[in-house]
């Protein structure tokens, strides 16, 4: 028989293990999403650099593909985890997120191309940082790093070279953060 202190200690150990497994699953899924979305964002910036007149079509396509990537990774992962992580609420959150961003940049702010190129990564990283408050400091560190490097590029990198900077900082930053989360598990 075990006494109540031993039972409490055993339950605390089980609870700690459940917490670590849950965080590991979150990091595993988030790392796949970060890598895939980082590739899409890097390609989007490079395509925008090469074909600036098509920037609207490029970014709509990249953003739609990012939502599809999140949905696919969540659905493919469902049989292993039996945790449904993409449902109507997530889709509604994406639509609200993009809707507010469009309202802020096009209706209220009338941002130019360069400001748009800085706003959207910073806006996305806000939510990355917020996720870090719940799911681990790695998200917060990654988000703040990409925001800082985006601002450095916005103020110091001239002309169309800013798109190449953002391909490296935003796309490359997401890719590196995905691998960092995979190695850090």
C-alpha positions in Angstrom: 0.0 0.0 0.0 1.0 3.6 -0.5 0.2 6.4 1.7 -1.6 9.6 0.7 1.7 11.5 0.2 3.1 8.9 -2.1 -0.3 8.8 -4.0 -0.2 12.6 -4.4 3.4 12.5 -5.6 2.5 9.8 -8.1 -0.5 11.8 -9.4 1.7 14.9 -9.7 4.2 12.9 -11.7 1.4 11.6 -14.0 0.1 15.2 -14.4 3.6 16.5 -15.2 4.0 13.8 -17.9 0.6 14.5 -19.4 1.6 18.2 -19.6 4.9 17.4 -21.2 3.3 15.1 -23.8 0.6 17.7 -24.6 3.3 20.4 -25.1 5.3 18.0 -27.2 2.3 17.3 -29.5 1.6 21.0 -29.8 5.3 21.7 -30.7 5.3 18.8 -33.1 2.2 20.1 -35.0 3.3 23.7 -34.8 6.7 22.9 -36.1 5.2 21.2 -39.2 2.9 24.2 -39.7 5.8 26.7 -39.3 8.0 24.9 -41.8 5.3 24.6 -44.4 4.0 28.1 -44.0 7.6 29.5 -43.9 8.3 27.9 -47.2 5.1 29.4 -48.7 5.9 32.8 -47.3 9.5 32.7 -48.6 8.2 31.7 -52.0 5.6 34.4 -51.8 8.2 37.1 -51.1 10.4 35.8 -53.9 7.5 35.7 -56.3 6.6 39.2 -55.3 10.2 40.3 -55.9 10.2 38.8 -59.4 6.5 39.6 -60.4 5.6 42.8 -58.4 2.4 43.5 -60.6 0.9 40.2 -59.3 1.5 40.8 -55.6 -2.2 40.8 -54.8 -2.8 37.4 -56.4 0.4 36.1 -55.0 -0.5 36.9 -51.4 -4.1 35.8 -51.6 -2.8 32.5 -53.0 -0.1 32.2 -50.2 -2.6 33.0 -47.5 -5.2 30.5 -48.8 -2.5 27.8 -49.1 -1.4 28.6 -45.5 -4.9 27.9 -44.2 -5.1 24.7 -46.3 -1.7 23.6 -44.8 -3.0 24.2 -41.3 -6.2 22.2 -42.0 -4.4 19.3 -43.7 -1.7 19.0 -41.0 -4.5 19.0 -38.3 -6.7 16.5 -40.2 -3.7 14.1 -41.0 -2.7 14.2 -37.4 -6.2 13.4 -36.1 -6.0 9.6 -36.4 -2.8 9.6 -34.2 -4.0 12.0 -31.5 -7.7 11.7 -31.7 -7.7 15.4 -31.0 -9.5 17.5 -33.5 -7.6 20.7 -33.9 -9.2 22.3 -37.0 -12.9 22.9 -37.0 -15.4 25.6 -37.9 -14.1 27.8 -35.0 -10.6 27.7 -36.4 -11.8 28.6 -39.9 -13.9 31.4 -38.4 -10.9 32.7 -36.5 -8.8 32.7 -39.7 -11.6 34.6 -41.5 -11.9 37.2 -38.7 -8.1 37.5 -38.5 -7.7 38.2 -42.2 -10.8 40.4 -42.2 -9.5 42.6 -39.5 -6.1 42.8 -41.2 -7.7 43.9 -44.5 -9.9 46.4 -42.6 -6.8 47.8 -40.9 -4.6 48.0 -43.9 -6.9 48.8 -46.8 -9.9 50.6 -45.3 -8.5 52.4 -42.3 -4.8 52.6 -43.0 -4.4 52.8 -46.8 -1.0 51.1 -46.5 1.5 51.1 -49.3 3.3 48.0 -50.5 6.2 48.4 -48.2 4.1 49.0 -45.1 1.9 46.0 -46.1 5.1 43.9 -46.3 5.9 44.8 -42.7 2.4 44.9 -41.3 1.3 41.4 -42.1 4.3 39.5 -40.7 4.1 41.7 -37.5 0.4 41.0 -37.3 0.9 37.3 -37.7 3.7 37.3 -35.1 1.4 39.0 -32.6 -0.6 35.8 -32.5 2.6 33.7 -32.4 3.6 35.7 -29.3 0.2 35.3 -27.7 0.4 31.6 -28.3 3.7 31.7 -26.5 2.0 32.8 -23.3 0.0 29.5 -23.3 2.1 27.0 -25.2 5.7 27.8 -24.4 8.3 30.5 -24.5 9.7 29.3 -27.9 6.6 30.8 -29.7 7.2 34.1 -27.9 10.9 34.2 -28.7 10.3 33.3 -32.3 7.6 35.9 -32.7 9.5 38.7 -31.1 12.6 37.9 -33.1 10.7 38.0 -36.4 9.0 41.3 -35.4 12.4 42.9 -34.5 14.0 41.7 -37.7 11.0 42.9 -39.8 11.3 46.4 -38.2 15.1 46.4 -38.9 14.4 45.6 -42.5 11.5 48.1 -42.8 13.7 51.0 -41.6 17.1 50.0 -43.0 16.7 47.9 -46.2 15.9 49.9 -49.3 13.7 49.3 -52.3 12.8 45.9 -53.5 15.6 44.3 -51.5 13.1 44.5 -48.6 11.2 41.6 -50.2 14.3 39.5 -50.2 14.9 40.5 -46.6 11.4 39.4 -45.7 11.8 36.1 -47.6 14.8 35.4 -45.3 13.5 36.9 -42.1 9.8 35.9 -42.2 9.9 32.8 -44.4 13.3 31.7 -43.2 12.5 32.6 -39.6 9.4 30.4 -39.7 11.3 27.5 -41.2 14.1 27.8 -38.7 11.6 28.1 -35.8 9.9 24.9 -37.0 13.2 23.0 -37.0 14.1 24.6 -33.6 10.8 23.3 -32.1 11.5 19.8 -33.5 15.1 19.7 -32.1 14.0 21.3 -28.8 11.5 18.6 -27.9 
